[in-house]
Amino acid sequence: MLARNAEALYWIGRYVERADDTARILDVAVHQLLEDSSVDPDHASRLLLRVLGIEPPTTNSTCGR
């Protein structure tokens, strides 16, 4: 096997593992939202977006102007 092919397979494995970890985080968060009625869905979803490295939109967004 060529070194570049081995390296490509290594990085593919890393990215697949990262995607799997992200899917597990999302799965736990969704189940928590569905099962726990005391959790505020808006707050929980914003917190989840921050954990995933996505900046949630602000409530006073200027989109649509």
PDB file of N, CA, C and O in Angstrom:
ATOM      1  N   MET A   1       0.849  -1.169   0.000  1.00  0.00           N
ATOM      2  CA  MET A   1       0.000   0.000   0.000  1.00  0.00           C
ATOM      3  C   MET A   1       0.900   1.239   0.000  1.00  0.00           C
ATOM      4  O   MET A   1       1.893   1.306   0.725  1.00  0.00           O
ATOM      5  N   LEU A   2       0.541   2.184  -0.803  1.00  0.00           N
ATOM      6  CA  LEU A   2       1.302   3.423  -0.861  1.00  0.00           C
ATOM      7  C   LEU A   2       1.085   4.239   0.408  1.00  0.00           C
ATOM      8  O   LEU A   2       0.033   4.168   1.044  1.00  0.00           O
ATOM      9  N   ALA A   3       2.097   5.007   0.755  1.00  0.00           N
ATOM     10  CA  ALA A   3       2.023   5.815   1.975  1.00  0.00           C
ATOM     11  C   ALA A   3       0.888   6.829   1.903  1.00  0.00           C
ATOM     12  O   ALA A   3       0.218   7.081   2.905  1.00  0.00           O
ATOM     13  N   ARG A   4       0.665   7.410   0.732  1.00  0.00           N
ATOM     14  CA  ARG A   4      -0.408   8.410   0.631  1.00  0.00           C
ATOM     15  C   ARG A   4      -1.776   7.769   0.792  1.00  0.00           C
ATOM     16  O   ARG A   4      -2.686   8.387   1.344  1.00  0.00           O
ATOM     17  N   ASN A   5      -1.935   6.525   0.312  1.00  0.00           N
ATOM     18  CA  ASN A   5      -3.206   5.825   0.506  1.00  0.00           C
ATOM     19  C   ASN A   5      -3.420   5.485   1.976  1.00  0.00           C
ATOM     20  O   ASN A   5      -4.531   5.605   2.494  1.00  0.00           O
ATOM     21  N   ALA A   6      -2.361   5.066   2.637  1.00  0.00           N
ATOM     22  CA  ALA A   6      -2.456   4.760   4.067  1.00  0.00           C
ATOM     23  C   ALA A   6      -2.811   6.013   4.862  1.00  0.00           C
ATOM     24  O   ALA A   6      -3.620   5.962   5.788  1.00  0.00           O
ATOM     25  N   GLU A   7      -2.207   7.122   4.496  1.00  0.00           N
ATOM     26  CA  GLU A   7      -2.512   8.371   5.189  1.00  0.00           C
ATOM     27  C   GLU A   7      -3.953   8.797   4.939  1.00  0.00           C
ATOM     28  O   GLU A   7      -4.635   9.255   5.857  1.00  0.00           O
ATOM     29  N   ALA A   8      -4.418   8.649   3.706  1.00  0.00           N
ATOM     30  CA  ALA A   8      -5.804   9.001   3.389  1.00  0.00           C
ATOM     31  C   ALA A   8      -6.780   8.141   4.193  1.00  0.00           C
ATOM     32  O   ALA A   8      -7.777   8.649   4.706  1.00  0.00           O
ATOM     33  N   LEU A   9      -6.498   6.852   4.302  1.00  0.00           N
ATOM     34  CA  LEU A   9      -7.355   5.971   5.094  1.00  0.00           C
ATOM     35  C   LEU A   9      -7.333   6.353   6.573  1.00  0.00           C
ATOM     36  O   LEU A   9      -8.358   6.285   7.251  1.00  0.00           O
ATOM     37  N   TYR A  10      -6.185   6.747   7.060  1.00  0.00           N
ATOM     38  CA  TYR A  10      -6.071   7.183   8.449  1.00  0.00           C
ATOM     39  C   TYR A  10      -6.979   8.383   8.703  1.00  0.00           C
ATOM     40  O   TYR A  10      -7.731   8.403   9.678  1.00  0.00           O
ATOM     41  N   TRP A  11      -6.908   9.382   7.826  1.00  0.00           N
ATOM     42  CA  TRP A  11      -7.706  10.587   8.030  1.00  0.00           C
ATOM     43  C   TRP A  11      -9.188  10.319   7.838  1.00  0.00           C
ATOM     44  O   TRP A  11     -10.016  10.908   8.533  1.00  0.00           O
ATOM     45  N   ILE A  12      -9.535   9.446   6.913  1.00  0.00           N
ATOM     46  CA  ILE A  12     -10.944   9.074   6.751  1.00  0.00           C
ATOM     47  C   ILE A  12     -11.459   8.450   8.045  1.00  0.00           C
ATOM     48  O   ILE A  12     -12.566   8.750   8.492  1.00  0.00           O
ATOM     49  N   GLY A  13     -10.653   7.585   8.637  1.00  0.00           N
ATOM     50  CA  GLY A  13     -11.037   6.971   9.907  1.00  0.00           C
ATOM     51  C   GLY A  13     -11.234   7.995  11.007  1.00  0.00           C
ATOM     52  O   GLY A  13     -12.168   7.886  11.801  1.00  0.00           O
ATOM     53  N   ARG A  14     -10.362   8.987  11.058  1.00  0.00           N
ATOM     54  CA  ARG A  14     -10.494  10.042  12.073  1.00  0.00           C
ATOM     55  C   ARG A  14     -11.781  10.831  11.882  1.00  0.00           C
ATOM     56  O   ARG A  14     -12.489  11.118  12.847  1.00  0.00           O
ATOM     57  N   TYR A  15     -12.083  11.184  10.627  1.00  0.00           N
ATOM     58  CA  TYR A  15     -13.287  11.970  10.368  1.00  0.00           C
ATOM     59  C   TYR A  15     -14.551  11.163  10.634  1.00  0.00           C
ATOM     60  O   TYR A  15     -15.536  11.704  11.136  1.00  0.00           O
ATOM     61  N   VAL A  16     -14.535   9.891  10.308  1.00  0.00           N
ATOM     62  CA  VAL A  16     -15.697   9.034  10.583  1.00  0.00           C
ATOM     63  C   VAL A  16     -15.903   8.908  12.090  1.00  0.00           C
ATOM     64  O   VAL A  16     -17.037   8.946  12.567  1.00  0.00           O
ATOM     65  N   GLU A  17     -14.821   8.760  12.834  1.00  0.00           N
ATOM     66  CA  GLU A  17     -14.928   8.673  14.291  1.00  0.00           C
ATOM     67  C   GLU A  17     -15.486   9.971  14.873  1.00  0.00           C
ATOM     68  O   GLU A  17     -16.311   9.940  15.786  1.00  0.00           O
ATOM     69  N   ARG A  18     -15.041  11.096  14.352  1.00  0.00           N
ATOM     70  CA  ARG A  18     -15.552  12.388  14.816  1.00  0.00           C
ATOM     71  C   ARG A  18     -17.041  12.531  14.503  1.00  0.00           C
ATOM     72  O   ARG A  18     -17.803  13.027  15.333  1.00  0.00           O
ATOM     73  N   ALA A  19     -17.456  12.107  13.327  1.00  0.00           N
ATOM     74  CA  ALA A  19     -18.873  12.168  12.970  1.00  0.00           C
ATOM     75  C   ALA A  19     -19.701  11.262  13.875  1.00  0.00           C
ATOM     76  O   ALA A  19     -20.810  11.625  14.269  1.00  0.00           O
ATOM     77  N   ASP A  20     -19.174  10.093  14.205  1.00  0.00           N
ATOM     78  CA  ASP A  20     -19.872   9.174  15.097  1.00  0.00           C
ATOM     79  C   ASP A  20     -20.021   9.785  16.488  1.00  0.00           C
ATOM     80  O   ASP A  20     -21.085   9.677  17.098  1.00  0.00           O
ATOM     81  N   ASP A  21     -18.982  10.415  16.986  1.00  0.00           N
ATOM     82  CA  ASP A  21     -19.056  11.064  18.299  1.00  0.00           C
ATOM     83  C   ASP A  21     -20.101  12.183  18.305  1.00  0.00           C
ATOM     84  O   ASP A  21     -20.858  12.325  19.265  1.00  0.00           O
ATOM     85  N   THR A  22     -20.137  12.967  17.241  1.00  0.00           N
ATOM     86  CA  THR A  22     -21.120  14.040  17.137  1.00  0.00           C
ATOM     87  C   THR A  22     -22.531  13.477  17.104  1.00  0.00           C
ATOM     88  O   THR A  22     -23.431  14.022  17.742  1.00  0.00           O
ATOM     89  N   ALA A  23     -22.734  12.395  16.368  1.00  0.00           N
ATOM     90  CA  ALA A  23     -24.054  11.762  16.308  1.00  0.00           C
ATOM     91  C   ALA A  23     -24.476  11.242  17.675  1.00  0.00           C
ATOM     92  O   ALA A  23     -25.654  11.326  18.024  1.00  0.00           O
ATOM     93  N   ARG A  24     -23.557  10.715  18.443  1.00  0.00           N
ATOM     94  CA  ARG A  24     -23.882  10.230  19.798  1.00  0.00           C
ATOM     95  C   ARG A  24     -24.284  11.388  20.715  1.00  0.00           C
ATOM     96  O   ARG A  24     -25.222  11.262  21.501  1.00  0.00           O
ATOM     97  N   ILE A  25     -23.582  12.503  20.615  1.00  0.00           N
ATOM     98  CA  ILE A  25     -23.939  13.680  21.414  1.00  0.00           C
ATOM     99  C   ILE A  25     -25.340  14.151  21.052  1.00  0.00           C
ATOM    100  O   ILE A  25     -26.147  14.442  21.934  1.00  0.00           O
ATOM    101  N   LEU A  26     -25.629  14.225  19.767  1.00  0.00           N
ATOM    102  CA  LEU A  26     -26.960  14.635  19.328  1.00  0.00           C
ATOM    103  C   LEU A  26     -28.030  13.663  19.803  1.00  0.00           C
ATOM    104  O   LEU A  26     -29.107  14.089  20.219  1.00  0.00           O
ATOM    105  N   ASP A  27     -27.753  12.376  19.747  1.00  0.00           N
ATOM    106  CA  ASP A  27     -28.715  11.360  20.171  1.00  0.00           C
ATOM    107  C   ASP A  27     -29.058  11.514  21.649  1.00  0.00           C
ATOM    108  O   ASP A  27     -30.229  11.460  22.025  1.00  0.00           O
ATOM    109  N   VAL A  28     -28.050  11.704  22.481  1.00  0.00           N
ATOM    110  CA  VAL A  28     -28.288  11.875  23.919  1.00  0.00           C
ATOM    111  C   VAL A  28     -29.095  13.145  24.176  1.00  0.00           C
ATOM    112  O   VAL A  28     -30.024  13.134  24.984  1.00  0.00           O
ATOM    113  N   ALA A  29     -28.751  14.231  23.502  1.00  0.00           N
ATOM    114  CA  ALA A  29     -29.451  15.497  23.714  1.00  0.00           C
ATOM    115  C   ALA A  29     -30.907  15.406  23.277  1.00  0.00           C
ATOM    116  O   ALA A  29     -31.791  15.913  23.970  1.00  0.00           O
ATOM    117  N   VAL A  30     -31.167  14.779  22.156  1.00  0.00           N
ATOM    118  CA  VAL A  30     -32.544  14.651  21.670  1.00  0.00           C
ATOM    119  C   VAL A  30     -33.364  13.787  22.619  1.00  0.00           C
ATOM    120  O   VAL A  30     -34.508  14.121  22.926  1.00  0.00           O
ATOM    121  N   HIS A  31     -32.797  12.689  23.082  1.00  0.00           N
ATOM    122  CA  HIS A  31     -33.520  11.836  24.029  1.00  0.00           C
ATOM    123  C   HIS A  31     -33.790  12.576  25.339  1.00  0.00           C
ATOM    124  O   HIS A  31     -34.847  12.392  25.944  1.00  0.00           O
ATOM    125  N   GLN A  32     -32.863  13.397  25.777  1.00  0.00           N
ATOM    126  CA  GLN A  32     -33.076  14.174  26.993  1.00  0.00           C
ATOM    127  C   GLN A  32     -34.217  15.162  26.791  1.00  0.00           C
ATOM    128  O   GLN A  32     -35.058  15.330  27.675  1.00  0.00           O
ATOM    129  N   LEU A  33     -34.250  15.815  25.636  1.00  0.00           N
ATOM    130  CA  LEU A  33     -35.323  16.767  25.360  1.00  0.00           C
ATOM    131  C   LEU A  33     -36.682  16.078  25.290  1.00  0.00           C
ATOM    132  O   LEU A  33     -37.683  16.627  25.752  1.00  0.00           O
ATOM    133  N   LEU A  34     -36.719  14.885  24.716  1.00  0.00           N
ATOM    134  CA  LEU A  34     -37.986  14.185  24.563  1.00  0.00           C
ATOM    135  C   LEU A  34     -38.489  13.579  25.869  1.00  0.00           C
ATOM    136  O   LEU A  34     -39.699  13.504  26.085  1.00  0.00           O
ATOM    137  N   GLU A  35     -37.591  13.150  26.736  1.00  0.00           N
ATOM    138  CA  GLU A  35     -37.992  12.432  27.943  1.00  0.00           C
ATOM    139  C   GLU A  35     -38.165  13.323  29.165  1.00  0.00           C
ATOM    140  O   GLU A  35     -38.951  12.985  30.050  1.00  0.00           O
ATOM    141  N   ASP A  36     -37.468  14.433  29.246  1.00  0.00           N
ATOM    142  CA  ASP A  36     -37.512  15.282  30.436  1.00  0.00           C
ATOM    143  C   ASP A  36     -38.345  16.519  30.146  1.00  0.00           C
ATOM    144  O   ASP A  36     -37.922  17.398  29.395  1.00  0.00           O
ATOM    145  N   SER A  37     -39.535  16.587  30.744  1.00  0.00           N
ATOM    146  CA  SER A  37     -40.429  17.712  30.464  1.00  0.00           C
ATOM    147  C   SER A  37     -39.996  18.992  31.178  1.00  0.00           C
ATOM    148  O   SER A  37     -40.485  20.072  30.845  1.00  0.00           O
ATOM    149  N   SER A  38     -39.090  18.893  32.153  1.00  0.00           N
ATOM    150  CA  SER A  38     -38.649  20.088  32.875  1.00  0.00           C
ATOM    151  C   SER A  38     -37.557  20.856  32.127  1.00  0.00           C
ATOM    152  O   SER A  38     -37.218  21.975  32.511  1.00  0.00           O
ATOM    153  N   VAL A  39     -37.011  20.271  31.074  1.00  0.00           N
ATOM    154  CA  VAL A  39     -35.943  20.919  30.307  1.00  0.00           C
ATOM    155  C   VAL A  39     -36.556  21.920  29.335  1.00  0.00           C
ATOM    156  O   VAL A  39     -37.484  21.593  28.596  1.00  0.00           O
ATOM    157  N   ASP A  40     -36.028  23.138  29.342  1.00  0.00           N
ATOM    158  CA  ASP A  40     -36.466  24.159  28.393  1.00  0.00           C
ATOM    159  C   ASP A  40     -35.852  23.835  27.030  1.00  0.00           C
ATOM    160  O   ASP A  40     -34.631  23.879  26.885  1.00  0.00           O
ATOM    161  N   PRO A  41     -36.678  23.510  26.028  1.00  0.00           N
ATOM    162  CA  PRO A  41     -36.124  23.096  24.728  1.00  0.00           C
ATOM    163  C   PRO A  41     -35.258  24.166  24.063  1.00  0.00           C
ATOM    164  O   PRO A  41     -34.253  23.843  23.430  1.00  0.00           O
ATOM    165  N   ASP A  42     -35.641  25.432  24.203  1.00  0.00           N
ATOM    166  CA  ASP A  42     -34.866  26.503  23.574  1.00  0.00           C
ATOM    167  C   ASP A  42     -33.474  26.607  24.199  1.00  0.00           C
ATOM    168  O   ASP A  42     -32.471  26.702  23.491  1.00  0.00           O
ATOM    169  N   HIS A  43     -33.426  26.588  25.522  1.00  0.00           N
ATOM    170  CA  HIS A  43     -32.138  26.672  26.220  1.00  0.00           C
ATOM    171  C   HIS A  43     -31.274  25.450  25.912  1.00  0.00           C
ATOM    172  O   HIS A  43     -30.076  25.581  25.660  1.00  0.00           O
ATOM    173  N   ALA A  44     -31.878  24.271  25.933  1.00  0.00           N
ATOM    174  CA  ALA A  44     -31.124  23.042  25.683  1.00  0.00           C
ATOM    175  C   ALA A  44     -30.576  23.007  24.263  1.00  0.00           C
ATOM    176  O   ALA A  44     -29.445  22.571  24.046  1.00  0.00           O
ATOM    177  N   SER A  45     -31.366  23.462  23.296  1.00  0.00           N
ATOM    178  CA  SER A  45     -30.886  23.430  21.914  1.00  0.00           C
ATOM    179  C   SER A  45     -29.758  24.440  21.700  1.00  0.00           C
ATOM    180  O   SER A  45     -28.813  24.162  20.961  1.00  0.00           O
ATOM    181  N   ARG A  46     -29.849  25.602  22.336  1.00  0.00           N
ATOM    182  CA  ARG A  46     -28.763  26.588  22.225  1.00  0.00           C
ATOM    183  C   ARG A  46     -27.480  26.068  22.872  1.00  0.00           C
ATOM    184  O   ARG A  46     -26.387  26.257  22.338  1.00  0.00           O
ATOM    185  N   LEU A  47     -27.623  25.413  24.023  1.00  0.00           N
ATOM    186  CA  LEU A  47     -26.464  24.836  24.693  1.00  0.00           C
ATOM    187  C   LEU A  47     -25.835  23.742  23.838  1.00  0.00           C
ATOM    188  O   LEU A  47     -24.612  23.653  23.737  1.00  0.00           O
ATOM    189  N   LEU A  48     -26.663  22.921  23.231  1.00  0.00           N
ATOM    190  CA  LEU A  48     -26.160  21.858  22.362  1.00  0.00           C
ATOM    191  C   LEU A  48     -25.400  22.434  21.170  1.00  0.00           C
ATOM    192  O   LEU A  48     -24.341  21.924  20.805  1.00  0.00           O
ATOM    193  N   LEU A  49     -25.927  23.480  20.568  1.00  0.00           N
ATOM    194  CA  LEU A  49     -25.234  24.108  19.442  1.00  0.00           C
ATOM    195  C   LEU A  49     -23.871  24.651  19.863  1.00  0.00           C
ATOM    196  O   LEU A  49     -22.896  24.539  19.120  1.00  0.00           O
ATOM    197  N   ARG A  50     -23.808  25.234  21.049  1.00  0.00           N
ATOM    198  CA  ARG A  50     -22.518  25.751  21.531  1.00  0.00           C
ATOM    199  C   ARG A  50     -21.525  24.625  21.766  1.00  0.00           C
ATOM    200  O   ARG A  50     -20.345  24.759  21.443  1.00  0.00           O
ATOM    201  N   VAL A  51     -22.000  23.510  22.328  1.00  0.00           N
ATOM    202  CA  VAL A  51     -21.120  22.365  22.567  1.00  0.00           C
ATOM    203  C   VAL A  51     -20.567  21.837  21.252  1.00  0.00           C
ATOM    204  O   VAL A  51     -19.411  21.420  21.184  1.00  0.00           O
ATOM    205  N   LEU A  52     -21.387  21.852  20.210  1.00  0.00           N
ATOM    206  CA  LEU A  52     -20.969  21.351  18.906  1.00  0.00           C
ATOM    207  C   LEU A  52     -20.136  22.365  18.128  1.00  0.00           C
ATOM    208  O   LEU A  52     -19.673  22.072  17.025  1.00  0.00           O
ATOM    209  N   GLY A  53     -19.941  23.557  18.697  1.00  0.00           N
ATOM    210  CA  GLY A  53     -19.113  24.559  18.042  1.00  0.00           C
ATOM    211  C   GLY A  53     -19.856  25.398  17.028  1.00  0.00           C
ATOM    212  O   GLY A  53     -19.246  26.022  16.159  1.00  0.00           O
ATOM    213  N   ILE A  54     -21.168  25.414  17.135  1.00  0.00           N
ATOM    214  CA  ILE A  54     -22.001  26.201  16.226  1.00  0.00           C
ATOM    215  C   ILE A  54     -22.579  27.356  17.024  1.00  0.00           C
ATOM    216  O   ILE A  54     -23.184  27.142  18.075  1.00  0.00           O
ATOM    217  N   GLU A  55     -22.402  28.562  16.545  1.00  0.00           N
ATOM    218  CA  GLU A  55     -22.935  29.717  17.256  1.00  0.00           C
ATOM    219  C   GLU A  55     -24.436  29.818  16.986  1.00  0.00           C
ATOM    220  O   GLU A  55     -24.848  30.010  15.842  1.00  0.00           O
ATOM    221  N   PRO A  56     -25.255  29.688  18.038  1.00  0.00           N
ATOM    222  CA  PRO A  56     -26.702  29.772  17.828  1.00  0.00           C
ATOM    223  C   PRO A  56     -27.111  31.188  17.441  1.00  0.00           C
ATOM    224  O   PRO A  56     -26.456  32.155  17.829  1.00  0.00           O
ATOM    225  N   PRO A  57     -28.179  31.310  16.687  1.00  0.00           N
ATOM    226  CA  PRO A  57     -28.640  32.645  16.296  1.00  0.00           C
ATOM    227  C   PRO A  57     -29.139  33.412  17.517  1.00  0.00           C
ATOM    228  O   PRO A  57     -29.671  32.822  18.457  1.00  0.00           O
ATOM    229  N   THR A  58     -28.966  34.716  17.495  1.00  0.00           N
ATOM    230  CA  THR A  58     -29.451  35.542  18.599  1.00  0.00           C
ATOM    231  C   THR A  58     -30.942  35.762  18.442  1.00  0.00           C
ATOM    232  O   THR A  58     -31.487  35.624  17.347  1.00  0.00           O
ATOM    233  N   THR A  59     -31.598  36.104  19.538  1.00  0.00           N
ATOM    234  CA  THR A  59     -33.049  36.292  19.485  1.00  0.00           C
ATOM    235  C   THR A  59     -33.421  37.583  18.776  1.00  0.00           C
ATOM    236  O   THR A  59     -34.511  37.673  18.211  1.00  0.00           O
ATOM    237  N   ASN A  60     -32.555  38.580  18.787  1.00  0.00           N
ATOM    238  CA  ASN A  60     -32.840  39.836  18.101  1.00  0.00           C
ATOM    239  C   ASN A  60     -32.098  39.892  16.770  1.00  0.00           C
ATOM    240  O   ASN A  60     -31.446  40.884  16.443  1.00  0.00           O
ATOM    241  N   SER A  61     -32.213  38.819  16.022  1.00  0.00           N
ATOM    242  CA  SER A  61     -31.508  38.700  14.749  1.00  0.00           C
ATOM    243  C   SER A  61     -32.045  39.705  13.742  1.00  0.00           C
ATOM    244  O   SER A  61     -33.228  40.045  13.758  1.00  0.00           O
ATOM    245  N   THR A  62     -31.173  40.173  12.875  1.00  0.00           N
ATOM    246  CA  THR A  62     -31.582  41.120  11.841  1.00  0.00           C
ATOM    247  C   THR A  62     -31.840  40.419  10.522  1.00  0.00           C
ATOM    248  O   THR A  62     -31.971  41.074   9.488  1.00  0.00           O
ATOM    249  N   CYS A  63     -31.913  39.098  10.542  1.00  0.00           N
ATOM    250  CA  CYS A  63     -32.190  38.362   9.314  1.00  0.00           C
ATOM    251  C   CYS A  63     -33.603  38.664   8.850  1.00  0.00           C
ATOM    252  O   CYS A  63     -34.505  38.844   9.667  1.00  0.00           O
ATOM    253  N   GLY A  64     -33.792  38.718   7.560  1.00  0.00           N
ATOM    254  CA  GLY A  64     -35.112  38.944   7.008  1.00  0.00           C
ATOM    255  C   GLY A  64     -35.394  40.398   6.717  1.00  0.00           C
ATOM    256  O   GLY A  64     -36.476  40.730   6.231  1.00  0.00           O
ATOM    257  N   ARG A  65     -34.455  41.266   6.999  1.00  0.00           N
ATOM    258  CA  ARG A  65     -34.663  42.679   6.683  1.00  0.00           C
ATOM    259  C   ARG A  65     -34.291  42.956   5.274  1.00  0.00           C
ATOM    260  O   ARG A  65     -34.398  44.096   4.821  1.00  0.00           O
TER     261      ARG A  65
END
